[in-house]
C-alpha cells in the first residue's frame, strides 16, 4: 500500500510507501508510542466509521510526528506535534501519522488516499 497526496494545485505524489493500518484495539491504543524512530517512508493510518472530531496525543511518543486528519478523502487539518506533550483534534474519518516532515506541502482542502 502507499499513501498518495493530491494537492489542489499540483501533481500527485507518494507520501509513504510503507503503510500500516491501525485496525485492532491494540494498534489503535499504541499507535506510534514507544518507537525510537519513525521511518521517512512510513505512515500509520487510523480508519474510522464516519467523520467526527478525532483526537491524537503524543504521550509516550518519543519523536515529533506529522498528523493528517482526512474526511471523505479531503484533508481537514495538518499538524506537526512534538513528542510527549501534545494533543490535537479535528474532524476526520481517517487519521494519518507520519514522521515529522512527512506531510510537508499537504494542506487543508487537498486530497489524500491510500492505494493498494
Buried (B, 14 or more C-beta within 10 A) or exposed (E): EBBBBBBEEEEEEEBBEEBEBBEEEEEBEBBBEEBEEBEEBBBBBBBEEEBEEBEBBBEEBBBBBBBBBBBEEBBBBBBBBEBEEBEBBBBBBBBBBBBBEBBEEBEEEBBBEBEE
